[in-house]
């Protein structure tokens, strides 16, 4: 019995020993269509198949097969919690099972697949570690045991045939299945596969079992309607993480920046306040679909409009500037054509315009939220006399210089300030200055130091190009290392983004 106790997460002998029935769930919404044909002893009428947009690894279309849940008799058998039944003596998951609060899985039906959503459990089944010296894997033993317990629970077999593994490695499914159900489908290409359905008054239970001769793949899913755990917030950035998810890195918070949102036709460059975050839930619990559904729920709550869903074309994705990818890579990814993305626009009642980009990837997700607004200038021009007075009294002074977003290019509106620094240096030939660049704590420290140094060198070059000797000027970047205010507010971060002149 030690091997049975080692089966992680199982409700032991749920059917045969009569585990206590779980609390009722909301009734699952039945799908429409015909019953799927079986190759078992109790064949059912063939099901209707429709195009799904899914492709197998070789590019062939994968039909989406409808299923009529009413074709399955209602079972009153008391079941416990997911995954509802135990494995035969001596069998156990090879690795830690993947159990997700909400996911979706394309169960094999007919010539295609049928989507089912809900809490899921999946694993590769093998001989338990403490039984390997006395037992070898038998596909027949495992299959007969599970068939028996499922039938005792009132299950109906709705499919028996080949796995067609390449369905799960197509471009639309590879990341989602690989992140959630890889242990259950990483069998040989046409591994014998069975699908069972248990219909109960308060839920439907789907089981897919594939035999790989020396192991088996198992998926158990409790079909139920989605209930969001993320809620729209009244305060920027408005989005909240699903239950069980946590940030993977510190979020980026910028009072003013630009982010390009793909609309399906081109990039909409939105300038304003920006928040960017990446997050996950651990390898065993992360579900791309759970993130997607929670985002959809928040956007519905806010009245958001879906602008784009899918993969950004490779040619357009490669056109994204390296500065943007470096700055937002953790949240938005680096190769924008290699993952599913969604873009929403939210027009808030008070007139504010909000844009949301979501990255849905293999084992993590991220989003960027931008509130469109004009730059609120916080720096002020200092004339040469004021610059000299501040340098004489304090030894340093902050100058009003603006740069392109995440670049070292000096913007035209900074030229009056450059002219005043030039006048100061010409009026005092013996004056030598160190030009220091600083940033807030948005972005990585390494990137911030590099950017701040490049900006300081741009100011140095602007002065030497007007005849100031290079020996009178030095340039250095300190990134976020020398803040003059806390980075927990817009005003504080604005003060930390600066260029200073230091008397040498």
SULJO-V918572 format. One record per backbone hydrogen bond with DSSP energy under -0.5 kcal/mol. CO is the residue of the C=O (numbers start at 0). NH is the residue of the N-H. E is the energy in kcal/mol with one decimal. If there is no record, write none. Layout:
co: {CO CO}
nh: {NH NH}
e: {E E}
//
This chain:
co: {0 1 3 5 6 9 10 12 13 27 30 31 47 49 53 55 59 60 61 62 62 63 63 66 67 68 70 72 78 80 82 87 89 91 96 97 97 99 102 104 104 106 108 111 112 113 115 116 117 118 119 120 121 122 123 124 125 127 127 128 130 130 137 138 139 140 141 142 143 144 145 146 147 148 149 150 155 155 158 160 163 164 165 165 166 169 169 172 172 173 174 175 176 176 180 180 181 181 184 187 188 188 190 191 192 193 194 194 195 196 196 197 197 198 199 202 203 204 205 206 207 208 209 209 211 214 215 216 217 218 219 220 220 221 222 234 236 237 241 245 251 253 256 258 258 259 260 265 266 267 267 268 269 270 271 272 273 274 275 276 277 277 278 279 281 281 283 286 287 288 289 290 291 292 293 294 295 296 297 298 298 299 304 304 307 309 312 313 314 315 316 320 321 322 323 324 327 328 333 334 335 339 340 341 342 342 343 344 345 345 347 351 351 352 353 354 355 356 357 357 358 358 359 363 364 365 366 367 368 369 369 370 374 380 382 383 384 385 386 387 388 389 389 389 390 394 396 398 398 401 403 408 410 411 413 413 414 415 416 417 418 419 420 421 422 423 427 431 432 432 433 433 434 435 436 437 443 444 445 446 447 448 449 450 451 452 453 454 455 456 457 458 459 460 462 462 463 468 469 471 473 475 477 478 479 488 489 490 491 492 495 497 498 499 500 501}
nh: {4 5 6 7 9 11 13 16 18 29 68 66 65 63 61 58 55 62 53 64 112 49 65 68 70 71 72 198 21 83 84 90 127 125 98 99 121 119 117 106 115 113 111 108 64 106 104 223 102 221 99 219 97 217 93 215 91 130 131 131 133 134 141 142 143 144 145 146 147 148 149 150 151 152 154 153 157 196 194 192 166 167 56 168 169 172 173 176 177 177 178 179 180 181 183 184 184 185 186 190 163 164 162 210 160 208 157 158 206 155 198 199 204 74 202 199 222 197 220 195 218 193 211 216 213 211 124 209 122 207 120 205 222 118 203 237 238 232 244 279 275 273 271 260 269 261 267 262 268 260 269 270 258 372 256 370 253 368 251 366 247 248 364 245 284 285 98 290 291 292 293 294 295 296 297 298 299 300 301 302 303 302 306 344 342 340 316 317 318 318 319 324 325 326 327 328 331 332 335 337 311 359 309 357 306 307 355 304 347 353 350 347 353 371 345 369 343 367 341 359 360 365 339 360 278 358 276 356 274 354 371 272 376 382 386 387 388 389 390 391 392 393 394 395 394 502 500 400 498 410 406 403 413 414 416 417 418 419 420 421 422 423 424 425 426 427 430 503 434 473 435 501 475 499 477 497 447 448 449 450 451 452 453 454 455 456 457 458 459 460 461 462 463 464 465 467 466 471 472 432 434 436 480 438 482 492 493 494 495 496 497 437 398 435 396 433}
e: {-1.9 -1.2 -1.3 -0.9 -1.2 -1.0 -1.4 -3.0 -2.0 -0.6 -0.6 -0.7 -2.2 -3.3 -2.3 -2.0 -2.9 -0.6 -0.5 -0.6 -2.1 -2.7 -0.5 -0.8 -2.0 -1.9 -0.5 -0.6 -0.9 -2.7 -0.6 -2.0 -2.7 -2.8 -0.7 -0.5 -1.7 -2.0 -2.4 -1.1 -1.5 -2.3 -2.4 -1.7 -3.4 -2.3 -2.3 -1.6 -2.1 -2.4 -1.8 -3.0 -2.5 -2.4 -3.4 -1.8 -2.7 -2.0 -0.6 -0.8 -1.5 -1.1 -2.3 -2.8 -2.8 -2.0 -2.4 -2.8 -2.2 -2.3 -2.5 -2.6 -2.2 -1.0 -2.4 -1.5 -0.5 -2.3 -2.3 -3.1 -2.3 -1.7 -1.5 -0.7 -1.0 -0.8 -2.4 -3.3 -0.6 -2.2 -2.0 -1.0 -2.8 -0.7 -1.4 -0.9 -0.7 -1.5 -2.1 -2.0 -0.8 -2.5 -1.5 -2.4 -2.4 -2.6 -2.5 -1.3 -2.4 -2.4 -0.5 -0.6 -2.8 -3.7 -0.6 -2.7 -2.5 -2.9 -2.7 -2.7 -2.2 -2.4 -0.5 -2.6 -3.0 -3.1 -3.5 -2.6 -1.9 -2.4 -2.4 -2.9 -0.8 -0.7 -1.0 -2.6 -1.1 -3.2 -2.0 -2.1 -2.2 -2.9 -2.3 -0.6 -2.4 -0.5 -3.3 -2.7 -0.8 -2.7 -0.9 -0.5 -1.9 -1.9 -1.7 -2.7 -2.9 -3.2 -3.0 -2.4 -2.3 -0.8 -2.4 -2.5 -1.0 -2.2 -0.7 -1.8 -2.3 -2.8 -2.0 -2.4 -2.4 -2.1 -2.1 -2.6 -2.3 -2.1 -1.8 -0.8 -3.4 -0.5 -0.6 -2.3 -2.7 -3.1 -2.8 -2.4 -0.5 -0.9 -1.4 -2.0 -2.8 -2.2 -2.6 -0.9 -3.4 -2.0 -0.7 -2.2 -0.8 -2.8 -2.4 -2.7 -3.0 -1.6 -2.5 -3.1 -0.8 -3.0 -2.1 -2.5 -0.5 -2.3 -3.3 -2.5 -2.5 -2.4 -1.7 -0.6 -0.6 -1.7 -1.2 -1.6 -2.8 -3.6 -2.3 -2.5 -2.6 -2.6 -0.7 -1.5 -0.8 -0.5 -2.3 -2.4 -2.2 -2.2 -2.3 -2.5 -1.8 -3.0 -0.8 -0.6 -1.1 -2.7 -3.0 -1.3 -0.6 -2.6 -2.2 -2.2 -2.2 -1.8 -0.5 -2.1 -2.5 -1.5 -2.0 -2.4 -2.2 -2.0 -2.2 -2.1 -1.8 -0.9 -2.2 -2.5 -0.5 -1.6 -0.6 -2.6 -2.3 -2.7 -2.6 -1.0 -2.5 -2.4 -2.1 -2.7 -2.6 -2.1 -2.1 -2.1 -2.0 -2.3 -1.6 -1.8 -2.1 -2.6 -2.1 -1.5 -2.6 -2.0 -1.2 -1.5 -1.6 -1.7 -1.4 -2.5 -3.3 -2.4 -2.4 -3.1 -0.5 -2.4 -2.1 -1.7 -1.5 -1.2 -1.0 -2.2 -2.4 -2.8 -1.9 -2.9}
//
